[in-house]
Amino acid sequence: MIGTGIGIPSAFAADFAAGTTGSALEQMLTGVRVDADESLLAGAQNALDQLVYGTGELKSAGNAFARGARTGAVSAALDNLADAFGIRGGGQADDPGSSYGGQQAGMTTWPGTGAGRDPRRLCGASDPFDRNGLGDGNTRGYQFGRNHSTAGGTQESGGFSLGGFVRDTLTGAVLGGLGSAGFYGAGRAVEVLRGSVGRSRGGRESRADFYVTPSGDVVPSVGYRYMSSNNATSVLNTGKQYSTYIGFNKYDSAYKARDAFQISPNWSDCKIRGTFDTLQVIDDMYVPTTLGNTTTIPEPFTTSYPKYGSGGIQQFRVDKVISFQEVKIIGD
């Protein structure tokens, strides 16, 4: 997220340059003489979209809708004003016989199509996943495209209209919000599929064998937490418990678990084993430090308390509530 006074102007300038250049290239590729005003307006609109939408994390579908709505409203309002005051030109094709040939000066259409996409004429809203026809995938707000022509081929705007301005702004807000919320929902679906839980040939579920933490550590997809049988009623009933140290070795013996994790019987008898999918804590796992996470020396493998066990197994900490797939009482 941009957090400095220098970063914001720099990002705005970069977005402005990208939008301006993209518009100019689009006009060139479609055989239209490059219109400087059109390109500069596209650059300003691109930069403004990014600035209004922001770079913060989307917290919910409602948050995504609100941000997309305000961006769509601003973008649509700017588009309306550009048409009303003649800022947006309608570039003429170099070839009079092209789809742009014979159109009136100042008339604008979707580049390369000559077809209207103006929601005021019920010809279809610009796809919120298709920025400026370039496949940019911008879901941040409604875009009119680059035209406000009627089906009859004449320019609709003859100057500023307050009613038209309000209508366009509201339409932009609604479509921008829906587009942004839709993109958020798609992103959440992809996140749920992270780690790829698929279907095997026999119809049984199969999960990935390993996941990768944000720090780059590769960890097994199945983890284990060994807990004390004292006051174990809650975890046995709910299948959840606040957890610290976890590992990836499965032990059916409490003694072997204590030996591997170097745990004193006075701390925990380790007779309760919780099995869980490590994907739920993949962003929270970290390597603890020695002597119970009290030093600055990393301890990726258990070594701190040799008098309580042989140790030598991989360990992580998570410091959060874990939901277990199975909670089982194991033998001594």
MARTIZA-858015 format. One record per residue (C-alpha): residue in three letters; x, y, z. Coordinates in steps of 0.02 Angstrom, whole numbers, plus 50000, padded with zeros to 5 digits. Example, Ala and Ser with C-alpha at 12.3 -4.5 7.8 and 13.67 -1.06 7.14 Angstrom:
<rs>
+------+-------+-------+-------+
: rest :     X :     Y :     Z :
+------+-------+-------+-------+
:  ala : 50615 : 49775 : 50390 :
:  ser : 50684 : 49947 : 50357 :
+------+-------+-------+-------+
</rs>
This chain:
<rs>
+------+-------+-------+-------+
: rest :     X :     Y :     Z :
+------+-------+-------+-------+
:  met : 50000 : 50000 : 50000 :
:  ile : 50066 : 50172 : 49955 :
:  gly : 50107 : 50261 : 50115 :
:  thr : 50221 : 50408 : 50077 :
:  gly : 50197 : 50579 : 50003 :
:  ile : 50320 : 50535 : 49866 :
:  gly : 50238 : 50368 : 49825 :
:  ile : 50065 : 50437 : 49785 :
:  pro : 50120 : 50566 : 49654 :
:  ser : 50238 : 50438 : 49576 :
:  ala : 50101 : 50307 : 49564 :
:  phe : 49979 : 50435 : 49493 :
:  ala : 50106 : 50487 : 49362 :
:  ala : 50141 : 50307 : 49315 :
:  asp : 49955 : 50267 : 49297 :
:  phe : 49929 : 50427 : 49196 :
:  ala : 50072 : 50383 : 49079 :
:  ala : 50010 : 50204 : 49059 :
:  gly : 49832 : 50259 : 49019 :
:  thr : 49889 : 50393 : 48897 :
:  thr : 50008 : 50277 : 48805 :
:  gly : 49882 : 50136 : 48800 :
:  ser : 49747 : 50247 : 48726 :
:  ala : 49865 : 50316 : 48593 :
:  leu : 49921 : 50140 : 48544 :
:  glu : 49742 : 50080 : 48538 :
:  gln : 49696 : 50220 : 48418 :
:  met : 49846 : 50182 : 48309 :
:  leu : 49809 : 49995 : 48305 :
:  thr : 49628 : 50026 : 48251 :
:  gly : 49679 : 50140 : 48108 :
:  val : 49622 : 50300 : 48191 :
:  arg : 49726 : 50458 : 48192 :
:  val : 49788 : 50484 : 48368 :
:  asp : 49687 : 50614 : 48462 :
:  ala : 49796 : 50695 : 48596 :
:  asp : 49647 : 50752 : 48700 :
:  glu : 49574 : 50577 : 48697 :
:  ser : 49739 : 50500 : 48751 :
:  leu : 49769 : 50626 : 48890 :
:  leu : 49591 : 50604 : 48953 :
:  ala : 49615 : 50414 : 48955 :
:  gly : 49775 : 50438 : 49054 :
:  ala : 49691 : 50551 : 49181 :
:  gln : 49545 : 50432 : 49197 :
:  asn : 49660 : 50283 : 49225 :
:  ala : 49760 : 50373 : 49359 :
:  leu : 49602 : 50438 : 49443 :
:  asp : 49526 : 50264 : 49444 :
:  gln : 49677 : 50192 : 49534 :
:  leu : 49683 : 50336 : 49658 :
:  val : 49498 : 50330 : 49702 :
:  tyr : 49492 : 50140 : 49715 :
:  gly : 49645 : 50133 : 49826 :
:  thr : 49771 : 49995 : 49859 :
:  gly : 49711 : 49932 : 50028 :
:  glu : 49654 : 49753 : 50055 :
:  leu : 49472 : 49716 : 50016 :
:  lys : 49389 : 49663 : 50178 :
:  ser : 49222 : 49601 : 50112 :
:  ala : 49106 : 49599 : 49963 :
:  gly : 49021 : 49755 : 50033 :
:  asn : 49188 : 49844 : 50044 :
:  ala : 49229 : 49792 : 49865 :
:  phe : 49059 : 49854 : 49805 :
:  ala : 49079 : 50022 : 49892 :
:  arg : 49253 : 50052 : 49820 :
:  gly : 49200 : 49998 : 49647 :
:  ala : 49044 : 50107 : 49658 :
:  arg : 49137 : 50266 : 49703 :
:  thr : 49267 : 50233 : 49568 :
:  gly : 49133 : 50195 : 49440 :
:  ala : 49038 : 50353 : 49486 :
:  val : 49191 : 50464 : 49469 :
:  ser : 49243 : 50382 : 49306 :
:  ala : 49069 : 50396 : 49230 :
:  ala : 49053 : 50577 : 49286 :
:  leu : 49218 : 50621 : 49205 :
:  asp : 49165 : 50533 : 49045 :
:  asn : 49001 : 50629 : 49041 :
:  leu : 49087 : 50796 : 49066 :
:  ala : 49216 : 50756 : 48933 :
:  asp : 49078 : 50723 : 48806 :
:  ala : 48971 : 50869 : 48860 :
:  phe : 49111 : 50997 : 48843 :
:  gly : 49188 : 50922 : 48686 :
:  ile : 49350 : 50865 : 48767 :
:  arg : 49335 : 50692 : 48692 :
:  gly : 49361 : 50692 : 48506 :
:  gly : 49308 : 50553 : 48390 :
:  gly : 49464 : 50513 : 48290 :
:  gln : 49440 : 50491 : 48103 :
:  ala : 49508 : 50340 : 48013 :
:  asp : 49647 : 50367 : 47889 :
:  asp : 49547 : 50261 : 47767 :
:  pro : 49381 : 50346 : 47721 :
:  gly : 49308 : 50176 : 47685 :
:  ser : 49342 : 50108 : 47859 :
:  ser : 49214 : 50090 : 47996 :
:  tyr : 49255 : 50267 : 48051 :
:  gly : 49239 : 50345 : 47879 :
:  gly : 49100 : 50469 : 47852 :
:  gln : 49068 : 50501 : 48037 :
:  gln : 49047 : 50676 : 48096 :
:  ala : 49194 : 50762 : 48176 :
:  gly : 49185 : 50749 : 48364 :
:  met : 49081 : 50591 : 48358 :
:  thr : 49152 : 50450 : 48462 :
:  thr : 49129 : 50262 : 48456 :
:  trp : 49208 : 50109 : 48531 :
:  pro : 49375 : 50100 : 48438 :
:  gly : 49373 : 49980 : 48292 :
:  thr : 49189 : 49937 : 48301 :
:  gly : 49086 : 50091 : 48266 :
:  ala : 48959 : 50015 : 48384 :
:  gly : 48884 : 50106 : 48532 :
:  arg : 48908 : 50037 : 48708 :
:  asp : 48817 : 50175 : 48799 :
:  pro : 48704 : 50113 : 48941 :
:  arg : 48595 : 50266 : 48915 :
:  arg : 48549 : 50193 : 48746 :
:  leu : 48530 : 50018 : 48821 :
:  cys : 48667 : 49953 : 48706 :
:  gly : 48761 : 49867 : 48846 :
:  ala : 48878 : 49924 : 48983 :
:  ser : 49064 : 49916 : 48963 :
:  asp : 49123 : 49752 : 49034 :
:  pro : 49202 : 49791 : 49205 :
:  phe : 49328 : 49654 : 49168 :
:  asp : 49382 : 49734 : 49002 :
:  arg : 49466 : 49902 : 49025 :
:  asn : 49465 : 50007 : 48866 :
:  gly : 49449 : 49853 : 48757 :
:  leu : 49629 : 49804 : 48793 :
:  gly : 49594 : 49659 : 48910 :
:  asp : 49669 : 49752 : 49057 :
:  gly : 49555 : 49664 : 49180 :
:  asn : 49517 : 49823 : 49275 :
:  thr : 49372 : 49789 : 49393 :
:  arg : 49389 : 49949 : 49488 :
:  gly : 49242 : 50041 : 49417 :
:  tyr : 49123 : 50068 : 49275 :
:  gln : 49196 : 50128 : 49110 :
:  phe : 49087 : 50201 : 48973 :
:  gly : 49212 : 50148 : 48842 :
:  arg : 49238 : 50294 : 48724 :
:  asn : 49072 : 50339 : 48650 :
:  his : 48905 : 50416 : 48681 :
:  ser : 48831 : 50398 : 48509 :
:  thr : 48652 : 50350 : 48473 :
:  ala : 48595 : 50206 : 48367 :
:  gly : 48555 : 50330 : 48231 :
:  gly : 48736 : 50382 : 48218 :
:  thr : 48724 : 50557 : 48290 :
:  gln : 48808 : 50625 : 48443 :
:  glu : 48689 : 50616 : 48590 :
:  ser : 48766 : 50752 : 48697 :
:  gly : 48732 : 50928 : 48642 :
:  gly : 48803 : 51009 : 48797 :
:  phe : 48794 : 50979 : 48982 :
:  ser : 48634 : 50902 : 49050 :
:  leu : 48614 : 50886 : 49238 :
:  gly : 48491 : 50743 : 49219 :
:  gly : 48608 : 50649 : 49103 :
:  phe : 48755 : 50683 : 49218 :
:  val : 48663 : 50612 : 49369 :
:  arg : 48599 : 50463 : 49270 :
:  asp : 48772 : 50421 : 49204 :
:  thr : 48852 : 50441 : 49375 :
:  leu : 48725 : 50327 : 49459 :
:  thr : 48740 : 50198 : 49319 :
:  gly : 48928 : 50202 : 49337 :
:  ala : 48916 : 50179 : 49525 :
:  val : 48801 : 50028 : 49512 :
:  leu : 48899 : 49941 : 49375 :
:  gly : 49065 : 49983 : 49454 :
:  gly : 49009 : 49914 : 49621 :
:  leu : 48942 : 49754 : 49544 :
:  gly : 49100 : 49728 : 49442 :
:  ser : 49213 : 49754 : 49592 :
:  ala : 49108 : 49641 : 49704 :
:  gly : 49108 : 49507 : 49570 :
:  phe : 49296 : 49515 : 49556 :
:  tyr : 49311 : 49503 : 49746 :
:  gly : 49201 : 49349 : 49747 :
:  ala : 49305 : 49268 : 49611 :
:  gly : 49462 : 49306 : 49709 :
:  arg : 49391 : 49227 : 49865 :
:  ala : 49345 : 49071 : 49767 :
:  val : 49524 : 49057 : 49703 :
:  glu : 49588 : 49078 : 49881 :
:  val : 49477 : 48937 : 49942 :
:  leu : 49550 : 48826 : 49806 :
:  arg : 49727 : 48869 : 49857 :
:  gly : 49817 : 48708 : 49891 :
:  ser : 49708 : 48618 : 49763 :
:  val : 49593 : 48496 : 49848 :
:  gly : 49543 : 48385 : 49702 :
:  arg : 49457 : 48223 : 49666 :
:  ser : 49550 : 48061 : 49639 :
:  arg : 49498 : 47930 : 49512 :
:  gly : 49411 : 47828 : 49644 :
:  gly : 49300 : 47975 : 49694 :
:  arg : 49394 : 48003 : 49857 :
:  glu : 49456 : 48175 : 49905 :
:  ser : 49642 : 48206 : 49891 :
:  arg : 49737 : 48359 : 49951 :
:  ala : 49904 : 48430 : 49903 :
:  asp : 50050 : 48348 : 49992 :
:  phe : 50137 : 48513 : 50030 :
:  tyr : 50102 : 48699 : 50045 :
:  val : 50220 : 48848 : 50037 :
:  thr : 50221 : 48978 : 50175 :
:  pro : 50236 : 49165 : 50134 :
:  ser : 50418 : 49156 : 50190 :
:  gly : 50452 : 49018 : 50063 :
:  asp : 50457 : 48867 : 50179 :
:  val : 50384 : 48707 : 50107 :
:  val : 50279 : 48617 : 50237 :
:  pro : 50172 : 48459 : 50235 :
:  ser : 49986 : 48484 : 50212 :
:  val : 49947 : 48381 : 50368 :
:  gly : 50001 : 48443 : 50539 :
:  tyr : 49987 : 48377 : 50716 :
:  arg : 49966 : 48459 : 50885 :
:  tyr : 49997 : 48356 : 51042 :
:  met : 49897 : 48415 : 51193 :
:  ser : 49877 : 48371 : 51376 :
:  ser : 49733 : 48260 : 51430 :
:  asn : 49706 : 48377 : 51577 :
:  asn : 49557 : 48488 : 51540 :
:  ala : 49538 : 48407 : 51368 :
:  thr : 49348 : 48412 : 51371 :
:  ser : 49337 : 48570 : 51267 :
:  val : 49448 : 48512 : 51124 :
:  leu : 49366 : 48340 : 51122 :
:  asn : 49193 : 48420 : 51110 :
:  thr : 49229 : 48566 : 50993 :
:  gly : 49376 : 48503 : 50892 :
:  lys : 49465 : 48670 : 50919 :
:  gln : 49601 : 48735 : 51031 :
:  tyr : 49719 : 48882 : 51043 :
:  ser : 49887 : 48811 : 50990 :
:  thr : 50070 : 48857 : 50992 :
:  tyr : 50194 : 48722 : 50941 :
:  ile : 50148 : 48607 : 50798 :
:  gly : 50238 : 48474 : 50698 :
:  phe : 50218 : 48354 : 50552 :
:  asn : 50262 : 48187 : 50631 :
:  lys : 50121 : 48071 : 50680 :
:  tyr : 50144 : 47974 : 50843 :
:  asp : 50026 : 47846 : 50917 :
:  ser : 50122 : 47850 : 51080 :
:  ala : 50118 : 47998 : 51200 :
:  tyr : 50293 : 47953 : 51260 :
:  lys : 50362 : 47960 : 51082 :
:  ala : 50279 : 48129 : 51055 :
:  arg : 50355 : 48200 : 51215 :
:  asp : 50525 : 48128 : 51169 :
:  ala : 50520 : 48206 : 50994 :
:  phe : 50460 : 48377 : 51054 :
:  gln : 50568 : 48371 : 51212 :
:  ile : 50419 : 48400 : 51325 :
:  ser : 50425 : 48370 : 51513 :
:  pro : 50282 : 48261 : 51579 :
:  asn : 50250 : 48403 : 51702 :
:  trp : 50210 : 48519 : 51557 :
:  ser : 50098 : 48401 : 51458 :
:  asp : 50066 : 48215 : 51447 :
:  cys : 50035 : 48233 : 51256 :
:  lys : 49895 : 48104 : 51260 :
:  ile : 49781 : 48204 : 51147 :
:  arg : 49828 : 48214 : 50963 :
:  gly : 49745 : 48340 : 50849 :
:  thr : 49761 : 48318 : 50660 :
:  phe : 49733 : 48470 : 50548 :
:  asp : 49754 : 48541 : 50373 :
:  thr : 49901 : 48662 : 50381 :
:  leu : 49822 : 48773 : 50246 :
:  gln : 49718 : 48857 : 50381 :
:  val : 49876 : 48920 : 50468 :
:  ile : 49992 : 48936 : 50318 :
:  asp : 50002 : 49126 : 50337 :
:  asp : 50031 : 49117 : 50526 :
:  met : 50167 : 48986 : 50541 :
:  tyr : 50339 : 49040 : 50596 :
:  val : 50499 : 48960 : 50660 :
:  pro : 50511 : 48981 : 50850 :
:  thr : 50670 : 49025 : 50943 :
:  thr : 50761 : 48920 : 51072 :
:  leu : 50711 : 48897 : 51254 :
:  gly : 50526 : 48913 : 51228 :
:  asn : 50533 : 49054 : 51102 :
:  thr : 50623 : 49170 : 51224 :
:  thr : 50787 : 49201 : 51131 :
:  thr : 50837 : 49266 : 50960 :
:  ile : 50910 : 49099 : 50902 :
:  pro : 50795 : 49008 : 50779 :
:  glu : 50749 : 48829 : 50823 :
:  pro : 50674 : 48746 : 50668 :
:  phe : 50711 : 48575 : 50743 :
:  thr : 50686 : 48532 : 50927 :
:  thr : 50851 : 48547 : 51023 :
:  ser : 50823 : 48657 : 51177 :
:  tyr : 50779 : 48527 : 51310 :
:  pro : 50884 : 48369 : 51282 :
:  lys : 50849 : 48309 : 51460 :
:  tyr : 50666 : 48286 : 51411 :
:  gly : 50692 : 48194 : 51247 :
:  ser : 50798 : 48160 : 51095 :
:  gly : 50715 : 48296 : 50990 :
:  gly : 50774 : 48330 : 50813 :
:  ile : 50604 : 48349 : 50729 :
:  gln : 50540 : 48497 : 50630 :
:  gln : 50429 : 48619 : 50725 :
:  phe : 50333 : 48781 : 50695 :
:  arg : 50226 : 48897 : 50801 :
:  val : 50059 : 48971 : 50752 :
:  asp : 49988 : 49055 : 50909 :
:  lys : 49806 : 49042 : 50859 :
:  val : 49652 : 48931 : 50871 :
:  ile : 49664 : 48778 : 50759 :
:  ser : 49515 : 48680 : 50694 :
:  phe : 49559 : 48496 : 50695 :
:  gln : 49499 : 48366 : 50572 :
:  glu : 49522 : 48232 : 50704 :
:  val : 49552 : 48236 : 50891 :
:  lys : 49607 : 48070 : 50965 :
:  ile : 49665 : 48002 : 51132 :
:  ile : 49827 : 47906 : 51105 :
:  gly : 49911 : 47778 : 51217 :
:  asp : 50063 : 47798 : 51327 :
+------+-------+-------+-------+
</rs>
